[in-house]
Amino acid sequence: MGIIALDDVQQLDELIAASQRAPVIIFKHSATCPISAGARREMERLEEDVAMVVVQRARSVARAIEERTGVRHESPQVIILRDGRAVWSASHWDVTAERVRAALRELGGAANGRRSAD
């Protein structure tokens, strides 16, 4: 559990479907950006699974996320999916574990793959 590689569009479609049952966290990470390195450390602090796409390695997935969610591409970026759609997003310095936790609390449910209870 924790950080899960999101490498292909089929996985993305599976995550969108899974968001019908519980929120899904997607993290777009740039392997060359120091801001993104800090955001990755923040995402590693979460107890929930985080599907991470490294934009340099999976550009088609990054594009598909934008197409399927309607959320303009940025990196680093976190998008929370619920009921098949994007319900929350943050980018750059706003990508923090606490902000994601707060968004999940507002959504009233644990994300898929939660490792421990509140």
Kinemage of the C-alpha trace (Angstrom):
@kinemage 1
@onewidth
@group {chain A} dominant
@subgroup {mainchain}
@vectorlist {calphas} color= white
{ca met a 1} P 0.000 0.000 0.000
{ca gly a 2} L 1.057 3.617 -0.124
{ca ile a 3} L 2.368 4.901 -3.442
{ca ile a 4} L 1.158 2.819 -6.392
{ca ala a 5} L 2.512 3.313 -9.912
{ca leu a 6} L -0.065 4.515 -12.414
{ca asp a 7} L 1.496 3.616 -15.752
{ca asp a 8} L -1.295 3.045 -18.242
{ca val a 9} L -4.707 4.315 -19.222
{ca gln a 10} L -6.400 1.011 -18.369
{ca gln a 11} L -5.283 1.435 -14.736
{ca leu a 12} L -6.710 4.962 -14.795
{ca asp a 13} L -10.054 3.649 -16.031
{ca glu a 14} L -10.026 1.070 -13.217
{ca leu a 15} L -9.363 3.830 -10.669
{ca ile a 16} L -12.204 5.929 -12.055
{ca ala a 17} L -14.506 2.905 -11.679
{ca ala a 18} L -13.197 2.252 -8.143
{ca ser a 19} L -14.075 5.832 -7.199
{ca gln a 20} L -17.728 4.750 -7.295
{ca arg a 21} L -17.038 2.843 -4.057
{ca ala a 22} L -14.599 5.190 -2.295
{ca pro a 23} L -12.494 8.267 -3.051
{ca val a 24} L -9.370 7.683 -5.144
{ca ile a 25} L -6.217 9.817 -4.870
{ca ile a 26} L -4.163 10.490 -8.000
{ca phe a 27} L -0.806 12.265 -7.767
{ca lys a 28} L 0.926 13.653 -10.852
{ca his a 29} L 4.650 13.809 -10.160
{ca ser a 30} L 7.483 15.385 -12.131
{ca ala a 31} L 10.758 13.515 -11.631
{ca thr a 32} L 12.750 16.676 -12.410
{ca cys a 33} L 10.969 19.254 -10.239
{ca pro a 34} L 12.071 20.053 -6.665
{ca ile a 35} L 8.546 21.229 -5.764
{ca ser a 36} L 7.242 17.872 -6.926
{ca ala a 37} L 9.857 16.058 -4.826
{ca gly a 38} L 8.480 17.804 -1.759
{ca ala a 39} L 4.925 16.980 -2.806
{ca arg a 40} L 5.882 13.317 -3.154
{ca arg a 41} L 7.207 13.307 0.417
{ca glu a 42} L 3.856 14.746 1.493
{ca met a 43} L 1.942 12.020 -0.358
{ca glu a 44} L 4.120 9.357 1.273
{ca arg a 45} L 2.827 10.598 4.653
{ca leu a 46} L -0.735 9.565 3.791
{ca glu a 47} L -2.181 6.321 5.096
{ca glu a 48} L -4.271 5.903 1.957
{ca asp a 49} L -3.114 4.493 -1.340
{ca val a 50} L -1.947 7.160 -3.767
{ca ala a 51} L -1.833 6.358 -7.484
{ca met a 52} L 1.230 8.189 -8.809
{ca val a 53} L 1.879 8.964 -12.446
{ca val a 54} L 5.382 10.175 -13.289
{ca val a 55} L 4.554 12.598 -16.071
{ca gln a 56} L 7.862 12.162 -17.927
{ca arg a 57} L 7.324 8.389 -18.152
{ca ala a 58} L 3.577 8.256 -18.762
{ca arg a 59} L 2.561 11.331 -20.743
{ca ser a 60} L -0.424 9.523 -22.248
{ca val a 61} L -1.747 8.809 -18.752
{ca ala a 62} L -1.244 12.427 -17.678
{ca arg a 63} L -3.164 13.575 -20.775
{ca ala a 64} L -5.915 11.018 -20.148
{ca ile a 65} L -6.326 12.254 -16.567
{ca glu a 66} L -6.900 15.776 -17.871
{ca glu a 67} L -9.315 14.532 -20.553
{ca arg a 68} L -11.330 12.309 -18.212
{ca thr a 69} L -11.462 14.685 -15.238
{ca gly a 70} L -11.556 18.100 -16.884
{ca val a 71} L -8.841 19.261 -14.475
{ca arg a 72} L -6.138 21.237 -16.289
{ca his a 73} L -2.776 19.443 -16.141
{ca glu a 74} L -0.173 20.691 -13.678
{ca ser a 75} L 2.592 18.977 -11.773
{ca pro a 76} L 2.857 18.332 -9.025
{ca gln a 77} L -0.881 17.873 -8.733
{ca val a 78} L -3.281 15.823 -6.644
{ca ile a 79} L -6.769 14.979 -7.808
{ca ile a 80} L -9.344 13.165 -5.698
{ca leu a 81} L -11.939 11.221 -7.654
{ca arg a 82} L -15.347 10.295 -6.281
{ca asp a 83} L -18.264 8.792 -8.175
{ca gly a 84} L -16.245 8.808 -11.391
{ca arg a 85} L -15.378 12.500 -11.367
{ca ala a 86} L -12.834 14.910 -9.940
{ca val a 87} L -14.163 16.422 -6.714
{ca trp a 88} L -10.979 18.093 -5.386
{ca ser a 89} L -7.571 19.070 -6.685
{ca ala a 90} L -4.469 20.973 -5.640
{ca ser a 91} L -1.164 21.756 -7.285
{ca his a 92} L 2.350 22.908 -6.522
{ca trp a 93} L 2.828 24.106 -2.915
{ca asp a 94} L -0.814 23.311 -2.071
{ca val a 95} L -0.069 19.578 -2.335
{ca thr a 96} L 0.186 18.565 1.317
{ca ala a 97} L -0.839 15.491 3.259
{ca glu a 98} L -2.980 17.603 5.586
{ca arg a 99} L -4.899 19.243 2.741
{ca val a 100} L -5.616 15.829 1.203
{ca arg a 101} L -6.734 14.475 4.597
{ca ala a 102} L -9.024 17.478 5.070
{ca ala a 103} L -10.531 16.959 1.609
{ca leu a 104} L -11.163 13.285 2.375
{ca arg a 105} L -12.844 14.229 5.652
{ca glu a 106} L -15.096 16.666 3.788
{ca leu a 107} L -16.000 13.915 1.341
{ca gly a 108} L -17.035 11.785 4.303
{ca gly a 109} L -15.174 8.638 3.410
{ca ala a 110} L -11.854 6.897 3.447
{ca ala a 111} L -9.999 6.459 0.203
{ca asn a 112} L -9.504 3.093 -1.461
{ca gly a 113} L -6.700 1.137 0.131
{ca arg a 114} L -6.771 2.874 3.491
{ca arg a 115} L -4.212 1.202 5.722
{ca ser a 116} L -5.531 2.178 9.130
{ca ala a 117} L -8.720 3.486 10.689
{ca asp a 118} L -9.176 6.995 12.118
